[in-house]
């Protein structure tokens, strides 16, 4: 989800910079809502669990895409499935370009020996470079974001009118090494909720996460659990109206960033240097674990590698630091 969300501001800039360009995004149906509001962008579902599953399914997908008569193909994923489709178009003489995932550089950055601790090119700029290779250069220096979406009746019924500053909190991630400890995120939520000028929305997916969020919100009148109550399109409408999103290194950070929302992120085994910091966010909005105490950080690009002795790295990000950062950002907005 995060990888797809990161393409959104880049594609938005592409069509804004080149009026003769039309884009077809090929991805899973679940992500269609990300692109609904971008002009001259259509969506084609890749049904990788159905008619496009396996090698022969890929050939079927290629056959369906071929009928759309593309001028060029941009591979923003660089995995086996997208590589095959791109190669097939290249064999037909179409211009193609593939994102550089900098796998060697990422391996050096996350290595436990001879680590090269240097920031890598942000993923958004890697995506932009792909379109540049195809003859459509774009700049991400002054991005334009969509207007906040209208607060509809369903949001009003759940949250009430927007008389406070709205803060989204997404405390989960795919891997444990990227999840802020429960007792610490509870302190953050409780401390933020003590401010009557704030209204907090807790994001997650599935019954287990919703159950955990309900525990975080218990007894706090200005804290609302969103998990399980909205579809993606509704969540996007809500997120566009947030004043700030607090997230782990996860998809919710990139969804908020693609909508122009301020995003504070918490980093455990991973690190913004990998290039996955949310789009267009100041560097100090990323709160990282203590590298003096845990010098091997980052130990992983995606958080899926476990390193002995590093399970508690995120505890070095103090709750008061998180709360102070959010307060500072929102105070500036309120002036």
Residue pairs with C-beta under 8 A, 6 or more apart in sequence:
1 30
1 31
1 251
1 254
1 255
2 250
2 251
2 253
2 254
2 276
3 76
3 77
3 123
4 27
4 31
4 34
5 31
5 34
5 251
5 254
5 255
5 257
5 258
6 123
6 124
6 127
6 254
6 258
6 276
6 279
7 25
7 76
7 127
8 34
8 35
8 38
8 258
9 124
9 140
9 143
9 145
9 257
9 258
9 279
9 280
10 124
10 127
10 128
10 131
10 138
10 140
11 23
11 25
11 35
11 38
11 41
12 38
12 143
12 144
12 146
13 128
13 138
13 139
13 140
13 143
13 144
14 21
14 23
14 131
14 136
14 138
15 21
15 22
15 23
15 38
15 39
15 40
15 41
16 144
17 136
17 137
17 138
17 139
18 136
18 138
21 40
21 136
22 40
22 41
22 42
23 38
23 40
23 41
23 42
24 41
24 42
24 43
24 44
24 65
24 68
24 70
25 35
25 41
25 42
25 43
25 44
26 44
26 46
26 61
26 65
26 85
27 43
27 45
27 46
28 45
28 46
28 48
29 45
29 47
30 232
32 43
32 45
33 232
33 233
33 236
34 236
34 255
34 258
35 41
35 43
36 43
36 233
37 146
44 64
44 65
44 68
46 52
46 61
47 53
47 57
48 57
48 81
50 57
51 57
51 60
52 58
52 60
52 61
55 84
58 81
58 84
58 85
61 85
62 84
62 85
62 88
62 89
65 85
65 89
66 89
66 92
70 89
70 94
71 94
71 95
72 94
72 95
72 96
72 97
72 134
72 135
73 85
73 86
73 89
73 90
73 94
73 95
73 96
73 97
74 96
74 97
74 130
74 131
74 134
75 82
75 83
75 85
75 86
75 96
75 97
75 98
75 99
75 130
76 82
76 99
76 127
76 130
77 99
78 98
78 99
78 100
78 101
82 98
83 98
86 96
86 98
87 96
89 96
90 96
95 134
95 135
96 134
97 130
97 131
97 133
97 134
98 130
99 126
99 127
99 129
99 130
100 126
100 129
101 126
102 120
102 121
102 126
102 275
105 116
105 120
106 120
106 274
106 275
106 301
108 114
108 115
108 116
109 115
109 116
109 117
109 118
109 120
109 271
109 273
109 274
109 298
109 301
110 274
110 298
110 299
110 300
110 301
110 305
112 296
112 299
112 307
115 296
117 273
118 273
119 272
119 273
119 275
120 273
120 274
120 275
121 275
122 275
122 276
122 277
122 279
123 275
123 276
124 140
124 279
125 140
126 275
128 138
128 139
128 140
131 137
131 138
132 138
140 279
140 280
143 260
143 279
143 280
145 259
145 260
146 240
146 259
146 260
148 240
148 241
149 236
149 237
149 240
149 241
150 237
151 161
151 162
151 237
151 241
152 237
154 230
154 234
155 234
155 237
155 238
155 241
158 224
158 229
159 166
159 199
159 201
159 224
159 238
160 199
162 199
162 241
164 196
164 197
164 198
164 199
164 222
165 197
165 198
165 199
165 243
165 244
165 330
165 333
165 334
166 198
166 199
166 200
166 201
166 241
166 242
166 243
166 244
167 192
167 198
167 199
167 200
167 201
167 242
167 243
167 244
167 245
167 246
167 326
167 330
168 200
168 201
168 202
168 203
168 226
168 238
168 239
168 242
168 244
168 245
168 246
168 247
168 252
168 256
168 261
169 185
169 188
169 189
169 200
169 201
169 202
169 203
169 245
169 246
169 247
170 202
170 203
170 204
170 245
170 246
170 247
170 248
170 250
170 252
170 253
171 179
171 180
171 185
171 202
171 204
171 213
171 216
171 248
172 179
172 204
172 205
172 209
172 248
172 250
173 179
173 248
173 249
173 250
173 303
174 250
174 302
174 303
174 304
175 269
175 300
175 302
175 303
175 304
176 303
176 311
177 268
177 269
177 270
177 299
177 300
177 303
177 304
177 305
177 306
177 310
177 311
177 313
177 314
178 248
178 249
178 250
178 267
178 268
178 269
178 270
178 303
179 248
179 268
179 314
180 188
180 248
180 266
180 268
180 314
180 317
181 312
181 314
181 315
182 212
184 314
184 315
184 317
184 319
185 216
185 319
186 216
187 319
188 246
188 319
188 322
188 323
189 200
189 202
189 216
189 217
189 220
189 223
190 220
191 319
191 320
191 323
192 198
192 200
192 323
192 326
193 200
193 220
193 222
193 223
195 327
196 222
197 334
198 222
198 330
199 222
199 224
200 217
200 220
200 222
200 223
200 224
201 223
201 224
201 226
201 238
201 242
202 213
202 216
202 217
202 223
202 224
202 225
202 226
202 227
203 226
203 227
203 235
203 252
204 210
204 212
204 213
204 226
204 227
205 227
205 228
206 227
206 228
207 228
209 227
210 225
210 227
210 228
213 225
213 227
214 225
216 223
217 223
217 224
217 225
226 235
226 238
230 238
235 255
236 255
236 259
239 245
239 252
239 255
239 256
239 259
239 261
240 259
240 260
240 261
242 256
242 261
243 261
243 262
243 330
243 333
244 261
244 262
244 263
244 264
244 326
244 329
244 330
245 252
245 253
245 256
245 261
245 262
245 263
245 264
246 263
246 264
246 265
246 266
246 322
246 326
247 253
247 256
247 263
247 264
247 265
247 266
247 278
248 265
248 266
248 267
248 268
249 265
249 266
249 267
249 268
249 270
249 276
249 303
253 263
253 265
253 278
254 278
254 279
256 262
256 263
256 278
257 263
257 278
257 279
257 280
257 281
258 279
260 280
262 281
262 285
262 329
262 333
263 278
263 281
263 285
264 285
264 286
264 287
264 322
264 325
264 326
264 329
265 272
265 277
265 278
265 281
265 285
265 286
265 287
266 287
266 314
266 317
266 322
267 286
267 287
267 288
267 289
267 298
267 314
267 317
268 289
268 303
268 313
268 314
269 297
269 298
269 299
269 300
269 303
269 305
269 307
269 310
269 313
270 276
270 298
270 300
270 301
270 302
270 303
271 288
271 297
271 298
272 283
272 286
272 288
273 298
274 298
274 301
276 301
277 283
277 286
278 285
284 325
285 325
285 329
287 317
287 321
287 322
287 325
288 297
288 317
289 297
289 313
289 314
289 316
289 317
290 313
290 316
290 317
291 297
293 313
293 316
294 310
294 313
294 316
296 307
296 310
297 310
297 313
299 305
299 307
299 310
